[in-house]
């Protein structure tokens, strides 16, 4: 059965969110600077530069950044497996 694009995107976003939550919880129990902390909690940032315009009465910020770490990748894999079995 073919999945809609919205279902696939939603599932992947939920996977990234689950991975980020597990990463934050795991970071509470790991020592700062340990190899496990660097592997599971630290992230790499991708995205364009964030621009901020200060127009005296309003400040506007444009841009986005995506943070990837190992737990996010694992979360996407788990979500993809759940999507595979979803009707």
C-alpha positions as CSV (number, residue, x, y, z in Angstrom):
1,X,0.0,0.0,0.0
2,X,1.4,3.4,-1.0
3,X,1.9,6.0,1.7
4,X,1.1,9.7,1.1
5,X,3.8,12.3,1.3
6,X,2.3,13.9,4.3
7,X,2.4,10.6,6.2
8,X,6.0,10.0,5.4
9,X,7.1,13.6,6.3
10,X,5.1,13.4,9.6
11,X,6.6,10.1,10.5
12,X,10.1,11.3,9.9
13,X,9.6,14.5,11.9
14,X,8.2,12.4,14.8
15,X,11.3,10.2,14.5
16,X,13.6,13.2,14.7
17,X,11.6,14.5,17.7
18,X,11.8,11.2,19.5
19,X,15.6,11.0,18.8
20,X,16.1,14.5,20.2
21,X,14.1,13.8,23.3
22,X,16.1,10.6,24.0
23,X,19.3,12.5,23.3
24,X,18.4,15.2,25.9
25,X,17.4,12.6,28.5
26,X,20.5,10.6,27.9
27,X,22.6,13.7,28.3
28,X,21.3,14.1,31.8
29,X,23.0,10.9,32.8
30,X,26.3,11.1,30.9
31,X,29.4,12.9,32.2
32,X,30.4,16.2,30.4
33,X,33.1,15.5,27.8
34,X,32.9,11.7,27.8
35,X,33.0,9.8,24.6
36,X,29.4,8.6,25.0
37,X,28.3,12.2,25.6
38,X,30.1,13.3,22.4
39,X,28.6,10.5,20.4
40,X,25.0,10.6,21.5
41,X,24.3,14.2,22.7
42,X,26.5,16.6,20.7
43,X,25.0,17.7,17.4
44,X,26.1,19.0,14.0
45,X,24.3,22.1,12.7
46,X,23.2,22.6,9.1
47,X,21.4,25.4,7.5
48,X,21.8,29.0,6.2
49,X,23.0,31.8,8.3
50,X,20.3,33.4,10.5
51,X,19.7,37.0,9.7
52,X,18.2,39.5,12.1
53,X,16.8,42.9,11.1
54,X,16.2,45.5,13.8
55,X,13.7,48.0,12.5
56,X,13.5,50.1,15.7
57,X,9.9,49.2,16.5
58,X,10.1,45.5,15.5
59,X,12.9,42.9,15.2
60,X,12.6,40.3,12.4
61,X,14.6,37.1,12.3
62,X,14.9,34.9,9.2
63,X,16.5,31.5,8.8
64,X,16.5,28.0,10.1
65,X,19.0,25.5,11.3
66,X,18.8,21.7,11.6
67,X,20.6,19.9,14.3
68,X,21.6,16.2,13.7
69,X,23.1,13.8,16.1
70,X,23.2,10.0,16.3
71,X,20.0,9.7,18.4
72,X,18.1,11.7,15.7
73,X,19.3,9.2,13.0
74,X,18.3,6.3,15.2
75,X,14.9,8.0,15.8
76,X,14.4,8.4,12.0
77,X,15.2,4.7,11.6
78,X,12.7,3.7,14.2
79,X,10.0,5.9,12.7
80,X,10.7,4.5,9.3
81,X,10.3,1.0,10.6
82,X,7.0,2.0,12.3
83,X,5.9,3.5,9.0
84,X,6.7,0.3,7.2
85,X,4.1,-1.6,9.4
86,X,1.6,1.2,9.5
87,X,-1.6,0.5,7.4
